[in-house]
Amino acid sequence: MLRIDDLHTHYGTSHIIQGISLEVGQGEIVGIFGRNGVGKTTLLKAIAGWVTPTSGSIAIAGERINGMSSDKICRFGVGIVPEDRRIFPGLTVSENLELALSQVRGRTAKDERAALDRIYARLPRLSERRKQPATTLSGGEQQMLAMARVMVGRPKLVLIDEPSEGLAPMIVEEVFAMIRDLQREGASIMLVEQNVHKALALTQRFCVIDRGRVVELGSSDSEADRGRLFKAIAV
């Protein structure tokens, strides 16, 4: 589903991503791990079109997408749940979800209504607050809304950045259940997450990034690979 070849990005003179190559298969969840500031978030932003790569290639289902605008990449089937959630201020819960639906081409009004009904049935807490300004939700509810906003679009590839950060354990369980739902619906997922033990229970493979480079790749089920992972991220 996703293939990245020798990707480089810069912020000014700072060389952030330094030649990353990585693949994500159809319906696969790949964990992206590493210490703070090593380029994990920049990698997701480059895929989503929020950061323009200096060189290298990003392809979805064999079609190169780097160089496309972020809105075109979204319509191509890439959804992102950013670390800061980016809930639209001034809009209600339902308006946030309806705006996400507007990015999906070829749906009828009936299809859109059915998509919203599925989300509200899955997340009754959001259903109860559908007319509430979204920025007045709790942090956990905003995270669920950010996830739901992606889910209504049925993307091919979902990029998720630190979904458990600052959340109560019960909300974390709900958010991770939503990630499993996305996978069951056929999405491929890149998951950046500091809670490595919890993420390993969800992912099939992992990648460790350090100073903008891939330093480890492995299977989440392999004890030997997990050992190398924890050694690589140890402070």
N, C-alpha and C positions, 0 to 999 in steps of 0.2 A: 504493500500500500504506500509506504513512504521510503524513499531512498535519498540519502544525503551523501554527497561525494565531495571530499576535500573542501569543506566549507570554511570560509574565513570571514570575520566581521571586525570592524573597527569602530570605536567611538573616538573621533578625532585621531590623535596619534596612538591611542591605546589599542593594542591588538587583542581583542577579547576572545573570539573563537579562532583557533589556530590549526585548521586542517582537520575538522571532524568529519568522519565518514560513519554512517549508521543506517540500519534498515529496521523497519517495523512491518511485520507481516499483517495480512488481513485478519482482523478480529483479535489481534495480539495486544497485550498490555506490556509495555517496556518501561521499567523504572529508570529514572535518570537521577543519579546520586552524586554527592560531592559536597565539600565544605562550602560555606557562604562565599560568594564573590568569584566563583571559578568559571562562570559562563552559562550556567544551566538556564536561567531565565532568558538570557540573550539568545540562546539557541531556540527556545520556543518562539520568541518574538521574531526571529529571522524566518522561521517556517510560516508564521502567520502574516508576514509582510509588514510588521511594525518596525523592523530594522532591515535595512538593505544590505545584503551580503556584499563584501568586497570582491570575492571570487568563490568559485565552486558551484555546485548544482544541488537543487532541491526538486524532487519529482514526486508527484502523487499519481499512483496507478500508471506510471510510465510517462506522464506529461510534466514537463518542467514548469515550475510555478514561480521560482524566484525571478524578480523583476516585475511580477504582477503587483497591482495595488492590493492593499489589505482587504478592501471590499470585494474585489474579484476573487481573491483566494477564499474568502468566506463563502461566496456563492459557488465556488468550485467544490466545496464540501469539507472545509476545515473549520472547526470550532475551537475556541480558546476560552478557558476559565482562568483569568489572570490572578495573580497573587492578591492584588488589591480589589478584586471582584468587579470593579467598574460598573456598579449599579447606576442606572441613569437617574440623576437627580431631577426632582420635579414630576416624575412619572410614578404611577401606582404599580403595584405588583403585576396586575394584568396588562398594563401598558408596556412594561418591560418585556413581558413574554410576547405580546403582539408585535412589538418592534422586531424581535428576533425572527418571528414568523415571516415578516415582510422581506427578509433576505432570501427566502426559499422560493425558487421559481416553480411555476406549474401546479401550485396547489389551489384547489377550489376553496370557497368559503366554508363548505361542509368539512373538507379535510382539515382546515385550520381549526375549526371548532372542535373536531374530534381530537386533534393533537393537544389542545388546551384541556379538554375534559380528561384525557389520560394523565396529564401532569397533575391536575387538581385531585384526581382520584388517588394518584401515587403519593401526593404530598398534601394531605388535608390541612396542614398548618398554613401552607401558602394559599389554599382555597379560602380559608377563613379570613385571610388578610388581603384578598385580591384587590380590594378598593383602597387599601391603605398605601400612603406614600412609601415607596420601597426603601428610601433612606432612613425611615423610622423603624425598620425591622432590627431585631437583634443581630449580632455578628453571625451567629449560626444560621439564622433565617436568611440573611443576605447571601451566605455561601450556598445555601440550598437553592435560592433564586438564581444565582449565577450558574449553577449546574443545570437547573431546569431550563434556563434560557438557551443553553446549548442543546439540551435534549429535544426540545420541540422542533429543532431544525433537522434532526436525524442526520448528523454529519458523518462523513466517511472516516475522518481523522479528528480526534479530540486531543487538545493540548491542555494539560491541567497542571497548574503551578501552586504547590504548597497548599492543598485543600484543607489540611487539618490544623493549620497554624492558628493558635489562639482559641481553639474551639473546645468546648466541654466534651468529654469522652462519648456521651450519648449522641451528640451531634456528629462527631467524627464517624461513629458507626453508621449513621444514616447517610452521610456523604459518601463513604466507601461503598455502601450498598447501591447508591446511585451510579457509581463508577462500574460496578458489576452489571447493572442494568444496561448501561451503554454498551458494554462488551456483548451482552446477550443479544442486543439489537443489531450487532454486526460491526460496530465501530472499532477501529484501531485506536489505541490510546498511548500517548506519551505522558508519563506521570512523574513530575518532579515532587519529591516528598522527603522531609527530614526524618519522619518516623519510619526508619528503614525496615524495622522488624515487621511493622504492620503492612507496609507496601510490598514486602517480599511475599506475603501471603496472598497478594492480589495479582502480582505480575508473573509473567512467564520467563522473561529475560530482564537483565539489567545492564546498565552502562554506568561507569564511574568517570566523571570528568574532573580534571585537575588542571588549572591554569590554561583553560581553553582547549585541552586535548583529551581524547579518550585514553584512559590509562588501564581500564579493565572492562571486559565484556564477559558475561557469564549467564548461566541458567539459574533461575531463582530456586529450583528444586535441588541443585547440587550443593552438597555440604562443603566440598572443596572450593567451589566458586564463591559461596557465601563467605568462607573464611578469607579469601583474597579480597572480597569486597570490604569487609570490616577492617582489614589491615590497611586498605587503601584510604579509607575515610577517617581513620583514627587521627586524633589531634595530638 
